[in-house]
Amino acid sequence: MSHLVLSRHGIWYYRRIYLTARKRRETRVSLRTRSKREALERVQRYLVSRHFPLSEGIPAHTSPAAAATQQLQQPKINLKNELQAYIASKKDAVGERELLTIERCVNAYLATTVQPFSKRCAADYVDTLEGSASTRNRYIKKNAGFFRWLNMRTDDEIKNPFEGMNVKDSTAPMDRRPAYTAYDLKQLHSAIQGVVEWRRWIILICRYSGMRQNEACQLYKNDVMQVNGTWCFRIDDLNEGQSLKTSSSRRFVPISSKLLEAGLLAYVEKQEIRLFPKLSPHLGIYAHQFSKWFGSFRKPHGLPEFHSIRHYAATRLKENGVAEQFASQLLGHSNGTITYNRYGKNVDVGQLVGLVEML
């Protein structure tokens, strides 16, 4: 049958071009198989079910509504309602900003197609995405997670249309966001001398710990404590409004001697509840206001973005030959098949002191 076409993903489609009174139209139906023999059988069943003569395919007088693109056996599911149920199921696991990101990414895809379960439609959508590979993969990941969840709670067999569609990034990992250099850090220390005290402390804490920006911004006074005689920051979600990026983020980070010598404990003692009460959460993230300020602050000084300070910490640990087990425990990373937060429970905080002194 001449109307069979093979997509770039190896799926057979029935394709037919026909004319209406005004314009040329096309029907494209996914046959949901990689087997040509099976595709031939399915397209015959399709044509019979649509009352089209097998020898003629779709006649020119077919109405646009009847000839519109469709996918075989589309599950009848209210995806808008299911999306809200999916978001509700994740409320205890992720923060408000992540929930909004999921909703935005999935709705962006659903708005582009009437065949959301179609691999072809998903591929076409991915092709329209702009931005870096990480940005495009974010949309793919959020949609893929939704369809995987949906498959586990319905009687219909739902294949994830985004499976295997991650965009490869040709940029080397170390080049995607440059780490601060020794010169950058010297410039940073000089630039923050005139900055208000609380902002200066956020910068210094991250500089000498490798902590994430929001982890520092959401610290409470009771998150500064001694663990086995070592002063530490507790990174957790125990206090109101706190959140963790991942379960591996939960950890203790020894406080660098440079911070202690600079008077950190005296600053902490002056606070009542939170270390940085000037900050208020935006979509559950305390770092929002500080991040906007630093974005404007750094440009006249020629400084890289704030997250590059954390990249500096990771680079220093790697250059000093620190085992991944310990580096991941300090930075709150998970890697591969090993979740270092879980594995790192056997790592005494005292063993991490030397790491922060490298920074």
C-alpha contacts under 8 A as a table, 3 or more apart, distances in Angstrom:
res1	aa1	res2	aa2	distance
1	M	4	L	6.28
1	M	40	L	7.41
3	H	14	Y	5.68
3	H	15	R	5.25
3	H	16	R	6.12
4	L	12	W	6.66
4	L	13	Y	5.71
4	L	14	Y	4.86
4	L	15	R	6.21
4	L	39	A	7.96
4	L	40	L	7.94
5	V	12	W	5.74
5	V	13	Y	5.22
5	V	14	Y	6.37
5	V	15	R	6.69
6	L	9	H	7.93
6	L	10	G	5.91
6	L	11	I	5.68
6	L	12	W	4.56
6	L	13	Y	6.15
7	S	10	G	5.27
7	S	11	I	5.31
7	S	12	W	6.26
7	S	13	Y	7.13
7	S	120	R	7.68
8	R	11	I	7.47
9	H	120	R	7.94
10	G	34	R	5.76
11	I	30	S	7.42
11	I	31	L	7.32
11	I	32	R	6.20
11	I	33	T	5.57
11	I	34	R	4.88
12	W	30	S	6.50
12	W	31	L	5.68
12	W	32	R	6.69
12	W	33	T	5.99
12	W	34	R	5.98
12	W	35	S	7.54
12	W	36	K	7.00
12	W	39	A	6.30
13	Y	28	R	6.52
13	Y	29	V	5.45
13	Y	30	S	4.56
13	Y	31	L	5.31
13	Y	32	R	7.72
13	Y	39	A	7.77
14	Y	27	T	7.71
14	Y	28	R	5.66
14	Y	29	V	5.08
14	Y	30	S	6.52
14	Y	31	L	6.86
14	Y	43	V	6.68
15	R	26	E	7.13
15	R	27	T	5.55
15	R	28	R	4.51
15	R	29	V	6.54
16	R	26	E	5.67
16	R	27	T	5.12
16	R	28	R	6.64
16	R	57	G	7.55
16	R	58	I	7.01
17	I	24	R	7.17
17	I	25	R	5.80
17	I	26	E	4.34
17	I	27	T	6.34
18	Y	24	R	6.08
18	Y	25	R	5.45
18	Y	26	E	6.13
18	Y	58	I	7.43
18	Y	59	P	7.19
18	Y	60	A	5.33
19	L	22	R	7.78
19	L	23	K	6.15
19	L	24	R	4.70
19	L	25	R	5.94
19	L	60	A	5.40
19	L	61	H	7.74
20	T	23	K	5.51
20	T	24	R	6.28
20	T	25	R	7.13
20	T	60	A	6.48
20	T	61	H	6.79
20	T	63	S	7.84
20	T	64	P	7.84
25	R	64	P	7.80
26	E	67	A	7.69
26	E	68	A	7.68
26	E	69	T	7.73
27	T	67	A	5.83
27	T	68	A	5.90
27	T	69	T	5.14
27	T	70	Q	7.93
28	R	68	A	7.97
28	R	69	T	5.22
28	R	70	Q	6.99
29	V	69	T	6.01
29	V	70	Q	5.40
29	V	71	Q	5.28
29	V	72	L	7.08
30	S	70	Q	7.48
30	S	71	Q	5.27
30	S	72	L	6.54
30	S	118	S	7.24
30	S	120	R	7.72
31	L	39	A	5.96
31	L	42	R	6.54
31	L	43	V	7.01
31	L	71	Q	7.39
31	L	72	L	6.52
32	R	39	A	7.93
32	R	72	L	7.62
33	T	36	K	7.69
33	T	38	E	6.85
33	T	39	A	6.30
34	R	38	E	7.99
34	R	39	A	7.62
35	S	38	E	5.25
35	S	39	A	6.09
36	K	39	A	4.83
36	K	40	L	6.19
37	R	40	L	5.26
37	R	41	E	6.55
38	E	41	E	5.16
38	E	42	R	6.15
39	A	42	R	5.06
39	A	43	V	6.05
40	L	43	V	5.36
40	L	44	Q	6.37
41	E	44	Q	5.33
41	E	45	R	6.42
42	R	45	R	5.09
42	R	46	Y	6.07
43	V	46	Y	4.84
43	V	47	L	6.14
44	Q	47	L	5.20
44	Q	48	V	6.23
44	Q	54	L	6.78
45	R	48	V	5.16
45	R	49	S	6.11
46	Y	49	S	5.12
46	Y	50	R	6.22
47	L	50	R	5.09
47	L	51	H	6.08
47	L	52	F	5.11
47	L	53	P	6.96
47	L	54	L	6.34
47	L	57	G	7.01
48	V	51	H	4.96
48	V	52	F	5.97
48	V	53	P	7.21
48	V	54	L	7.25
49	S	52	F	7.77
52	F	56	E	7.29
52	F	57	G	5.89
52	F	58	I	5.87
52	F	59	P	7.45
53	P	56	E	5.34
53	P	57	G	5.90
53	P	58	I	7.62
54	L	57	G	5.55
56	E	59	P	6.78
58	I	62	T	6.98
58	I	67	A	7.85
59	P	62	T	5.76
62	T	66	A	6.49
62	T	67	A	6.44
63	S	66	A	5.34
63	S	67	A	6.24
64	P	67	A	5.00
64	P	68	A	5.79
65	A	68	A	5.36
70	Q	114	V	7.95
70	Q	115	Q	6.70
71	Q	74	Q	5.93
71	Q	115	Q	6.52
71	Q	118	S	6.79
74	Q	115	Q	7.53
74	Q	117	F	7.08
75	P	156	D	6.52
75	P	158	I	7.73
77	I	82	E	7.88
78	N	81	N	5.57
78	N	82	E	6.29
79	L	82	E	4.83
79	L	83	L	5.88
80	K	83	L	5.17
80	K	84	Q	6.54
81	N	84	Q	5.26
81	N	85	A	6.39
82	E	85	A	4.96
82	E	86	Y	6.07
82	E	150	L	7.52
83	L	86	Y	4.94
83	L	87	I	6.19
83	L	103	E	7.38
83	L	106	V	7.94
83	L	146	F	7.34
84	Q	87	I	5.11
84	Q	88	A	6.14
85	A	88	A	5.03
85	A	89	S	6.18
86	Y	89	S	5.11
86	Y	90	K	6.62
86	Y	146	F	6.96
86	Y	149	W	7.45
87	I	90	K	5.30
87	I	91	K	6.50
87	I	99	L	6.21
87	I	102	I	7.61
87	I	103	E	7.41
88	A	91	K	5.37
89	S	92	D	7.42
90	K	93	A	5.21
90	K	94	V	6.17
90	K	99	L	7.57
91	K	94	V	5.79
91	K	95	G	6.95
91	K	96	E	7.59
91	K	99	L	7.28
92	D	95	G	7.87
94	V	98	E	6.20
94	V	99	L	6.96
94	V	243	S	7.70
94	V	244	L	7.85
94	V	245	K	7.75
95	G	98	E	5.41
95	G	99	L	6.47
95	G	243	S	6.41
95	G	244	L	8.00
95	G	283	L	7.97
95	G	284	G	6.22
96	E	99	L	5.10
96	E	100	L	6.31
96	E	283	L	5.45
96	E	284	G	5.44
97	R	100	L	5.15
97	R	101	T	6.20
97	R	283	L	5.10
97	R	284	G	6.26
97	R	285	I	7.31
98	E	101	T	4.94
98	E	102	I	6.23
99	L	102	I	5.18
99	L	103	E	6.28
100	L	103	E	5.07
100	L	104	R	6.03
101	T	104	R	5.10
101	T	105	C	6.07
102	I	105	C	5.29
102	I	106	V	6.11
102	I	142	K	5.54
102	I	143	N	7.62
103	E	106	V	5.44
103	E	107	N	5.94
104	R	107	N	5.32
104	R	108	A	6.01
105	C	108	A	5.18
105	C	109	Y	6.63
105	C	139	Y	5.30
105	C	142	K	6.37
105	C	143	N	6.73
106	V	109	Y	5.29
106	V	110	L	6.27
106	V	139	Y	7.51
106	V	142	K	6.70
106	V	143	N	5.28
106	V	146	F	7.71
107	N	110	L	4.99
107	N	111	A	6.01
108	A	111	A	5.44
108	A	112	T	6.96
109	Y	112	T	5.47
109	Y	113	T	7.16
109	Y	116	P	7.80
109	Y	122	A	7.86
109	Y	125	Y	6.87
109	Y	143	N	7.81
110	L	113	T	5.79
110	L	114	V	7.52
110	L	116	P	6.28
112	T	125	Y	7.37
113	T	116	P	5.91
113	T	121	C	6.80
115	Q	118	S	5.51
115	Q	121	C	6.73
116	P	121	C	6.80
116	P	122	A	7.11
116	P	161	P	7.83
117	F	121	C	7.77
117	F	122	A	7.72
117	F	158	I	7.45
117	F	159	K	7.26
117	F	160	N	7.28
117	F	161	P	5.73
118	S	121	C	5.18
118	S	122	A	6.28
118	S	161	P	5.98
119	K	122	A	5.09
119	K	123	A	6.11
119	K	161	P	4.47
119	K	162	F	6.92
120	R	123	A	5.02
120	R	124	D	6.13
120	R	161	P	7.96
121	C	124	D	5.03
121	C	125	Y	6.13
122	A	125	Y	5.04
122	A	126	V	6.23
122	A	161	P	5.92
122	A	162	F	6.16
123	A	126	V	5.08
123	A	127	D	6.26
123	A	162	F	7.49
123	A	165	M	7.48
124	D	127	D	5.11
124	D	128	T	6.62
125	Y	128	T	5.26
125	Y	129	L	6.72
126	V	129	L	5.32
126	V	136	R	7.40
126	V	140	I	7.44
126	V	165	M	7.90
129	L	136	R	6.04
130	E	135	T	7.88
130	E	136	R	6.74
131	G	135	T	5.90
131	G	136	R	6.53
132	S	135	T	5.17
132	S	136	R	6.38
133	A	136	R	5.17
133	A	137	N	5.95
133	A	167	V	5.79
133	A	168	K	6.65
133	A	169	D	5.49
134	S	137	N	5.02
134	S	138	R	6.10
134	S	167	V	7.95
134	S	169	D	7.67
135	T	138	R	5.13
135	T	139	Y	6.85
136	R	139	Y	5.39
136	R	140	I	6.46
136	R	167	V	7.06
137	N	140	I	4.86
137	N	141	K	5.87
137	N	166	N	5.66
137	N	167	V	6.09
138	R	141	K	5.12
138	R	142	K	6.19
139	Y	142	K	5.36
139	Y	143	N	6.27
140	I	143	N	5.34
140	I	144	A	5.96
140	I	162	F	6.37
140	I	165	M	7.21
140	I	166	N	6.70
141	K	144	A	5.06
141	K	145	G	6.07
141	K	166	N	7.91
142	K	145	G	5.25
142	K	146	F	6.43
143	N	146	F	5.15
143	N	147	F	6.41
143	N	162	F	7.10
144	A	147	F	5.28
144	A	148	R	6.15
144	A	160	N	6.25
144	A	161	P	7.39
144	A	162	F	5.37
144	A	163	E	6.68
145	G	148	R	5.20
145	G	149	W	6.19
146	F	149	W	5.19
146	F	150	L	6.12
147	F	150	L	4.85
147	F	151	N	6.15
147	F	158	I	7.50
147	F	159	K	7.65
147	F	160	N	5.44
147	F	161	P	7.75
148	R	151	N	5.22
148	R	152	M	6.70
148	R	159	K	7.90
148	R	160	N	6.10
149	W	152	M	5.36
149	W	153	R	6.90
150	L	153	R	5.46
150	L	154	T	6.52
150	L	158	I	7.54
151	N	154	T	5.76
151	N	156	D	7.41
151	N	157	E	6.50
151	N	158	I	5.14
151	N	159	K	7.29
151	N	160	N	7.96
154	T	157	E	7.50
160	N	163	E	5.50
162	F	165	M	5.57
163	E	166	N	7.96
169	D	172	A	7.79
171	T	175	D	6.48
171	T	176	R	6.33
172	A	175	D	5.31
172	A	176	R	6.58
173	P	176	R	5.49
173	P	177	R	7.89
174	M	177	R	6.73
174	M	178	P	6.68
175	D	178	P	5.77
177	R	308	S	6.57
177	R	311	H	7.89
178	P	304	P	7.62
178	P	308	S	6.18
178	P	311	H	7.33
179	A	304	P	7.84
179	A	308	S	4.62
179	A	309	I	6.31
179	A	310	R	7.55
179	A	311	H	4.82
179	A	312	Y	4.67
179	A	315	T	7.45
180	Y	183	Y	7.90
180	Y	184	D	5.55
180	Y	185	L	6.46
180	Y	304	P	6.74
180	Y	308	S	5.68
180	Y	309	I	5.64
180	Y	311	H	7.19
180	Y	312	Y	5.29
181	T	184	D	4.98
181	T	185	L	6.29
181	T	312	Y	7.24
182	A	185	L	5.18
182	A	186	K	6.30
183	Y	186	K	5.09
183	Y	187	Q	6.26
184	D	187	Q	5.05
184	D	188	L	6.06
184	D	303	L	6.28
184	D	304	P	7.74
185	L	188	L	4.84
185	L	189	H	6.14
186	K	189	H	5.29
186	K	190	S	6.29
187	Q	190	S	5.16
187	Q	191	A	6.05
187	Q	301	H	7.34
187	Q	303	L	7.61
188	L	191	A	5.06
188	L	192	I	6.24
188	L	301	H	7.95
188	L	303	L	7.19
189	H	192	I	5.54
189	H	193	Q	6.83
190	S	193	Q	5.83
191	A	194	G	6.89
191	A	195	V	7.77
191	A	301	H	7.23
192	I	195	V	4.96
192	I	200	R	6.16
193	Q	200	R	7.82
195	V	199	R	6.68
195	V	200	R	5.97
196	V	199	R	5.74
196	V	200	R	6.25
197	E	200	R	5.08
197	E	201	W	6.26
198	W	201	W	5.15
198	W	202	I	6.50
198	W	276	F	6.35
199	R	202	I	5.21
199	R	203	I	6.49
199	R	290	F	7.67
200	R	203	I	5.24
200	R	204	L	6.22
201	W	204	L	5.01
201	W	205	I	5.90
201	W	264	L	7.82
202	I	205	I	5.24
202	I	206	C	6.33
202	I	213	Q	7.86
202	I	216	A	6.20
202	I	217	C	6.69
203	I	206	C	5.38
203	I	207	R	5.98
204	L	207	R	4.83
204	L	208	Y	6.16
204	L	259	L	7.35
205	I	208	Y	5.49
205	I	209	S	6.03
205	I	211	M	7.38
205	I	216	A	7.04
205	I	259	L	7.20
206	C	209	S	5.20
206	C	210	G	5.24
206	C	211	M	4.89
206	C	212	R	6.79
206	C	213	Q	6.84
206	C	216	A	6.91
206	C	309	I	7.19
206	C	310	R	7.17
207	R	210	G	6.09
207	R	211	M	7.79
207	R	309	I	6.12
207	R	310	R	7.37
207	R	313	A	7.76
207	R	359	L	7.58
208	Y	255	I	7.97
208	Y	256	S	6.23
208	Y	258	K	7.66
208	Y	259	L	7.44
208	Y	313	A	8.00
208	Y	356	V	6.45
208	Y	357	E	7.83
208	Y	359	L	5.69
209	S	253	V	7.10
209	S	254	P	7.79
209	S	255	I	7.22
209	S	256	S	7.11
209	S	313	A	7.46
209	S	356	V	5.86
209	S	359	L	7.24
210	G	309	I	7.00
210	G	310	R	4.65
210	G	311	H	7.75
210	G	312	Y	7.82
210	G	313	A	5.17
210	G	314	A	7.33
210	G	330	L	7.94
210	G	331	L	6.19
211	M	215	E	6.41
211	M	216	A	6.64
211	M	310	R	6.58
211	M	331	L	6.48
212	R	215	E	5.17
212	R	216	A	6.57
212	R	307	H	7.39
212	R	310	R	6.85
213	Q	216	A	5.47
213	Q	217	C	6.32
213	Q	287	A	6.32
213	Q	306	F	7.67
213	Q	307	H	7.27
214	N	217	C	4.88
214	N	218	Q	6.06
214	N	285	I	6.74
214	N	286	Y	6.03
214	N	287	A	4.75
215	E	218	Q	5.64
215	E	219	L	6.62
215	E	235	I	6.65
215	E	244	L	7.75
216	A	219	L	5.49
217	C	275	L	7.88
217	C	276	F	6.53
217	C	279	L	7.47
217	C	286	Y	5.76
217	C	287	A	5.54
218	Q	241	G	7.83
218	Q	242	Q	6.15
218	Q	274	R	7.49
218	Q	275	L	7.75
218	Q	276	F	7.43
218	Q	286	Y	5.74
218	Q	287	A	7.54
219	L	223	D	6.18
219	L	235	I	7.74
219	L	274	R	6.20
219	L	275	L	5.81
219	L	276	F	7.38
220	Y	223	D	5.21
220	Y	224	V	7.51
220	Y	239	N	7.49
220	Y	273	I	5.89
220	Y	274	R	4.01
220	Y	275	L	5.27
220	Y	276	F	7.92
221	K	224	V	5.89
221	K	268	V	6.23
221	K	269	E	7.80
221	K	271	Q	6.78
221	K	272	E	7.05
221	K	273	I	5.48
221	K	274	R	5.32
221	K	275	L	5.56
222	N	225	M	6.75
222	N	273	I	7.63
223	D	232	C	7.97
223	D	233	F	5.58
223	D	234	R	4.79
223	D	235	I	7.24
224	V	231	W	7.11
224	V	232	C	5.81
224	V	233	F	4.86
224	V	234	R	6.39
224	V	268	V	7.87
225	M	231	W	5.62
225	M	232	C	5.49
225	M	233	F	6.60
225	M	234	R	7.41
226	Q	229	G	5.46
226	Q	230	T	5.06
226	Q	231	W	4.30
226	Q	232	C	5.82
227	V	230	T	5.12
227	V	231	W	6.35
227	V	232	C	6.60
227	V	349	V	7.29
228	N	349	V	7.75
228	N	350	G	7.80
230	T	254	P	6.75
230	T	255	I	7.92
230	T	349	V	7.52
230	T	350	G	6.92
231	W	254	P	5.98
231	W	255	I	5.68
232	C	252	F	6.08
232	C	253	V	5.29
232	C	254	P	4.21
232	C	255	I	5.03
233	F	252	F	5.67
233	F	253	V	5.10
233	F	254	P	6.33
233	F	255	I	6.56
234	R	250	R	7.91
234	R	251	R	6.24
234	R	252	F	4.72
234	R	253	V	6.54
235	I	249	S	7.00
235	I	250	R	5.39
235	I	251	R	5.31
235	I	252	F	6.04
235	I	253	V	7.49
236	D	239	N	7.85
236	D	242	Q	7.21
236	D	243	S	7.16
236	D	244	L	6.63
236	D	249	S	7.51
236	D	250	R	5.07
236	D	251	R	6.88
237	D	240	E	7.55
237	D	241	G	7.61
237	D	242	Q	4.60
237	D	243	S	4.96
237	D	244	L	6.26
237	D	250	R	7.95
238	L	242	Q	6.85
239	N	242	Q	5.76
241	G	281	P	7.66
241	G	284	G	6.72
242	Q	284	G	7.90
243	S	284	G	7.74
243	S	285	I	7.98
244	L	247	S	6.82
244	L	249	S	6.02
244	L	250	R	7.05
245	K	249	S	6.32
246	T	249	S	5.36
246	T	250	R	7.80
247	S	250	R	5.98
247	S	341	N	7.40
248	S	251	R	7.57
248	S	332	G	5.30
248	S	333	H	5.78
248	S	334	S	5.82
248	S	339	T	6.72
248	S	340	Y	6.70
248	S	341	N	4.51
248	S	342	R	7.31
249	S	331	L	7.59
249	S	332	G	4.17
249	S	333	H	6.51
249	S	341	N	7.13
250	R	332	G	6.77
250	R	341	N	7.05
251	R	329	Q	7.25
251	R	330	L	7.58
251	R	332	G	6.74
251	R	341	N	7.19
252	F	330	L	7.67
252	F	349	V	7.07
253	V	330	L	6.15
253	V	349	V	7.52
253	V	352	L	7.70
254	P	349	V	6.81
254	P	350	G	7.86
254	P	352	L	6.75
254	P	353	V	5.70
254	P	356	V	6.96
255	I	259	L	6.74
255	I	260	L	7.20
255	I	353	V	7.78
255	I	356	V	7.42
256	S	259	L	5.38
256	S	260	L	6.60
256	S	353	V	7.48
256	S	356	V	5.73
256	S	357	E	6.00
257	S	260	L	4.97
257	S	261	E	6.00
257	S	357	E	7.24
258	K	261	E	5.14
258	K	262	A	6.12
259	L	262	A	5.00
259	L	263	G	6.56
259	L	264	L	5.66
260	L	263	G	5.37
260	L	264	L	5.33
260	L	265	L	6.52
261	E	264	L	7.46
263	G	266	A	5.40
263	G	267	Y	6.55
264	L	267	Y	5.12
264	L	268	V	6.22
265	L	268	V	4.93
265	L	269	E	6.10
266	A	269	E	5.12
266	A	270	K	6.54
267	Y	270	K	5.35
267	Y	271	Q	6.93
268	V	271	Q	5.45
268	V	275	L	6.39
269	E	272	E	7.78
271	Q	274	R	6.58
271	Q	275	L	5.93
272	E	275	L	7.81
273	I	277	P	7.83
274	R	277	P	5.45
276	F	279	L	6.01
277	P	280	S	7.34
279	L	286	Y	6.11
279	L	287	A	7.53
279	L	289	Q	6.86
279	L	290	F	7.57
280	S	286	Y	5.70
280	S	289	Q	7.82
281	P	284	G	5.13
281	P	285	I	4.91
281	P	286	Y	4.23
281	P	287	A	7.44
281	P	288	H	7.24
282	H	285	I	5.13
282	H	286	Y	6.31
282	H	288	H	6.16
282	H	289	Q	7.94
285	I	288	H	6.02
286	Y	289	Q	7.24
286	Y	290	F	7.99
287	A	290	F	5.26
287	A	291	S	5.75
288	H	291	S	5.21
288	H	292	K	6.41
289	Q	292	K	5.33
289	Q	293	W	6.37
290	F	293	W	5.07
290	F	294	F	6.12
291	S	294	F	5.17
291	S	295	G	6.10
291	S	306	F	7.76
292	K	295	G	5.14
292	K	296	S	6.66
293	W	296	S	5.43
293	W	297	F	6.10
294	F	297	F	4.73
294	F	298	R	5.86
294	F	306	F	7.26
295	G	298	R	5.75
295	G	299	K	6.92
295	G	305	E	6.88
295	G	306	F	7.80
296	S	299	K	5.90
296	S	300	P	7.88
297	F	300	P	6.69
297	F	301	H	7.44
298	R	301	H	5.31
298	R	302	G	6.15
298	R	303	L	5.03
298	R	304	P	7.08
298	R	305	E	7.29
299	K	302	G	5.06
299	K	303	L	6.12
300	P	303	L	7.90
304	P	308	S	6.42
305	E	308	S	5.72
305	E	309	I	7.82
306	F	309	I	5.76
306	F	310	R	7.80
307	H	310	R	5.41
307	H	311	H	6.71
308	S	311	H	4.73
308	S	312	Y	6.21
309	I	312	Y	5.04
309	I	313	A	6.62
310	R	313	A	5.10
310	R	314	A	6.44
311	H	314	A	5.09
311	H	315	T	6.06
312	Y	315	T	5.04
312	Y	316	R	6.11
313	A	316	R	5.18
313	A	317	L	6.32
313	A	359	L	6.00
314	A	317	L	5.26
314	A	318	K	6.26
314	A	327	A	7.44
314	A	331	L	7.81
315	T	318	K	5.10
315	T	319	E	6.07
316	R	319	E	5.09
316	R	320	N	6.21
316	R	358	M	7.08
316	R	359	L	6.57
317	L	320	N	5.19
317	L	321	G	6.45
317	L	322	V	5.39
317	L	327	A	6.63
317	L	355	L	7.16
317	L	358	M	7.30
317	L	359	L	7.87
318	K	321	G	5.16
318	K	322	V	5.77
318	K	323	A	8.00
319	E	322	V	7.70
322	V	326	F	6.77
322	V	327	A	6.32
322	V	355	L	7.97
323	A	326	F	5.58
323	A	327	A	6.32
324	E	327	A	4.98
324	E	328	S	5.78
325	Q	328	S	5.48
325	Q	329	Q	6.31
325	Q	340	Y	6.09
325	Q	343	Y	7.73
325	Q	344	G	6.98
326	F	329	Q	5.02
326	F	330	L	6.26
326	F	344	G	7.34
326	F	347	V	7.76
326	F	352	L	7.15
327	A	330	L	5.23
327	A	331	L	6.14
327	A	355	L	7.91
328	S	331	L	5.14
328	S	332	G	5.51
328	S	333	H	4.65
328	S	334	S	6.52
328	S	335	N	7.76
328	S	340	Y	5.89
328	S	341	N	7.58
329	Q	332	G	5.30
329	Q	333	H	6.64
329	Q	340	Y	5.77
329	Q	341	N	5.86
329	Q	344	G	5.75
330	L	333	H	7.98
330	L	352	L	6.87
330	L	355	L	7.93
332	G	340	Y	7.73
332	G	341	N	6.73
333	H	339	T	7.76
333	H	340	Y	6.68
333	H	341	N	7.32
334	S	338	I	6.70
334	S	339	T	4.68
334	S	340	Y	5.34
334	S	341	N	6.86
335	N	338	I	5.67
335	N	339	T	6.05
335	N	340	Y	7.01
336	G	339	T	7.47
338	I	343	Y	7.22
339	T	342	R	5.56
339	T	343	Y	6.22
340	Y	343	Y	4.69
340	Y	344	G	5.25
341	N	344	G	5.06
341	N	345	K	6.61
342	R	345	K	5.69
343	Y	346	N	6.65
344	G	347	V	5.01
345	K	348	D	7.63
347	V	351	Q	6.79
348	D	351	Q	5.46
348	D	352	L	7.28
349	V	352	L	5.29
349	V	353	V	6.84
350	G	353	V	5.38
350	G	354	G	7.99
351	Q	354	G	6.70
351	Q	355	L	7.96
352	L	355	L	5.23
352	L	356	V	6.86
353	V	356	V	5.60
353	V	357	E	6.57
354	G	357	E	5.15
354	G	358	M	6.62
355	L	358	M	5.27
355	L	359	L	7.20
356	V	359	L	5.44
